[in-house]
């Protein structure tokens, strides 16, 4: 079984006689295949919650439309990493076969790399997100104040990203951590897909910047309100506006900025 982190002995600069033991998060290659015959790519990620990643990735990449289209997931450990084979229904597999093959390996920092086409703003056909509930400013601030308590791997390593889901009271219900911010988000989305209790109204919290591909993923997962610790890129901001998403960013405990979708903030 792959370990999530490993202890490494390091030497402070200018103090060669002293050593310090640090925990360093690991990343492993995850070779993704479909229906036992179609290689799709290799992703570098933290080696846990892999089934959650499979569900989330398949949804946000448009491979499936619903969880019922995934029949089984088989994770096989290898000498270096794992192979994960996802069996999907024929109506989902046929369009996947017609796609162009992935151009390259997906790295930990990677969202839509490995594809040959980057969707432009006009071609994105994701439905606009409805305003059917609001999120209070106090709930957002409460979740931000509690976020550190949920980041166990980051507490040990100080180097991984997190994606969390909070309810309308600001109570964090679930978190996923990963060396890759896109992986953490896909794992959170996949976990929510499989748990009816987590499909209740709420909002997503990200410990990273909010880039275009992150905006694509959250909107495809019907996450109407997103709170990001760092800033959005301008393209992500444009997409959030286009899809009627509420984006709160540069969100710290003492100050948060509403970039768009203020109608959902109460």
Buried (B, 14 or more C-beta within 10 A) or exposed (E): EBEBBEEEEEEEEEEEEEEEEBBEBBBBBBBBBBBEEBEBBBBBBBBBBBBBBBBBBBBBBBBBEEEEBBEEBEBEEEEEBBBBBBBBBEEBBEEBEEBEEBEEBBBBBBBBBBBEEEBEEEEBEBEEBEEEEBBEEEBBBBBBEBBEEBBEBBEBBEEBBBBBBBBBEBEBBBBBBBBBBBBBBBBBBBBBBBBEEBEEEBBBBBBBBBBBBBBBBBBBBBBBBBBBBBBBBEBBBBBBBBBBBBBBBBBEEEEBEBBBBEEBBE
